[in-house]
Each structure stands twice: as C-alpha cells, then as structure tokens.
Amino acid sequence: MLTHFDGKGDAHMVDVSAKPATARLATAEGFVRMTPATLALITEGQAKKGDVLGVARLAGIMGAKRTADLIPLCHPLPITKVTMDLIPDPALPGIRITAMVGTTGQTGVEMEALTAVSVAALTIYDMLKAAERGMEIGAIRVTMKEGGASGRYDAP
C-alpha cells in the first residue's frame, strides 16, 4: 500500500503522530565517475575551486538537513547525526560517497541519507565541471536502514 496517497488517490503527507519516537539510522551510497586526470585534480589539491571533498562533505550535511524543503512529502526531522565519507577510488575512477544519517523520531531518515549523497555528488560535479563535463553520477541507493516498525533493512 502506498501511504502517500489518500482514498481518492491524491498525494498527502502521512500522519505519523501516533507512531512512537524511536532511534532511526540510514546509510546511502553513490559515486561520481571521472577521468583519472580529473581525479588527480582532487587528490593532488589542484582543483581551481578549492577543496572539492571538504566542500562536498559540507554540502552533503547541509542537504540532509534540508531534505524536507526539497522533497514535497518528507517530514522535517530533528537530525541528530550526519556523517559523510568521500573516498577517491582510482579503480572507478572517481569518488565513492557514503552518508549516514541518524535521528530519534517518528519516521526514518532514508530520504535524508539519499539527499546527502546526491547533494555531495552534485557539488563534486559543480566544482569540477570546468575540467570535465562528462562526469557520471550514479548508483545512488539506500544501503541500510534501522529503527521503526519495519525493522532493519540491509541492501543485498
């Protein structure tokens, strides 16, 4: 059953007021693929716009905190933790991005984790687009969620 639709089929925000507040955690991942030369700009600190990974990390954290402003039916949540890992991977080549978001609330933080990864990836693209317009953003997905009535989910 899709809970974001009422009996008439109209979209609405789900009422979570009767749900107990519990500890919630979610992780998401994605990547930005680029040429080895563009990756070298990051790893050698030569990107013209500055510290690509530092700025992308902050952007991801800010994105997680602003998810309810971006996704129409998301509840504003009291985010208690956001961590971002941005790892250069020469085999990709590119940057692998992982976000972990936590809260104690009445609904999960999967959308916040996905938004954090997405905003970090978009920031990497923005900071490097002058060097390479053909970068690829991909494989953004939830890898784990825990808490709430549905329990734990681990991506295969």
N, C-alpha and C positions, 0 to 999 in steps of 0.2 A: 504494500500500500504506500502510495506517495503522500506523505503527510503535509506537503507544502501546497496542497490543493484542497479546497472545501468541497462540499457536496455538489455544488454547481460546476465544479471544475475551475474555479477562479483561484489564482495564486493568493496565498496569505501566509503570514508569519505564524509558525507553530507556537501554541501556548505551552510553555514549559514550566509554568508557575507551580504546578502540582508535583513536579519532579524534585527529588532531594538533591541538594548540592553535594557533589562528590568530587574527589580528585580526578582530574582528566589530563591525559597526556597524548600527544600525537607527534609523529615524525613524518616528514615528507622528503623526497629527493628529486633531483633533476640534474641536468647538465647544460653547459654551453660548449659546443664543439667549435673549434677554430683551427687555423693552420698552426704548425709548430712555430712559425715566426711571430705570430700574434701572441701565442702563449709565452714566448720568450720575453715579450714586452712586459708581461705581468711579472714573471719570475725574476727578471733582471731589474725590475723597478724603473723601466724606461717608458711607460705609458705617459703620453703627453698630459692627460687629465689627472695624473697622480696615482695614489694608492688604490688600485682597482678593487682588490679584495677587501680592504678596510671599508671603503665606501659602500660596496655591495653588501657587506655584513650589516652595516648600519641601516641600509635601505631595507633589507630583509626584516630586521627587527621592527622598523617603523611600519612596514607593510602588514606584518602580523597584527600590530596594534590598531591598524585602520581597516581591517577586513570588513567590519560591519558597515563602513562608509562606502565600500566598493561593491559588495555582493548584496543585492537588494533584500534578501530574506534571512540574512545572517543576524543572529543576536549580538549586540555589543556585550563583550565578555571582559571580566576582570583578569587580564593576562597576568600570571604570576612569574612566568619564565619564558624566555626565548633564547635559544642558542642556535648559532649558525656556524656550520663548518663549510669552508670553501677550499677545496683541495685541488691543486694543479695535478693533472694526470696526463703525462706525455703520451701514454698509450691511446688516449681518446682521439686526438689530443684536445685538451681543453680543461675546463673547471667542473668538478663534481660538487654539487651543492646539497647539503642536508640541513634541514631545520627541525628543531624540537620545540614544541610549544606546550606549556602547562597552564592549568587554571584549577580553581575549585569552583565549580558552578553546576548549572542545571543542564548544560548541553556541551558537546565535545568541541575540540579545537582543531579538527581536521582541516577545516577551511582556512584557519589562521596559519597552519603549517604549510599548506599549499600556496597560500598567498605570499608567505615569506620567501619560499623558494622562487616563485615566479618573479617577484619584485627584485630579488637579488640577481636573477638571470637577466632581467631586462636592464638592470643597472650596469652589469658587465657589458652587455651589448652596447649600451649608450656610451660608455666610457671608451670603447674600442672601435666603434663603427668607422671612425676616420681611417683606421688601419685596415679594417676588413669588414665589408658589408655583408659577406656571405656566411657569417657565423650562424650556427644552428642551435636553437633552444629546444630541448626535448626531454622525453621520459619523465615528465613531472607526475608524481604519484604519491599517494599515502603509503607509507611502508609499515606503520604501526599505529594503533590507537588503543588506549585502555581507559577504563572507567565507564560508569554509566550502566544502564540495564543490559546493553548488548555485550558487555564484557570486553575481552581483548581480541584484537584483530592483528594478525601479522601477515604481511604480503608474502605470497609464495616466492 
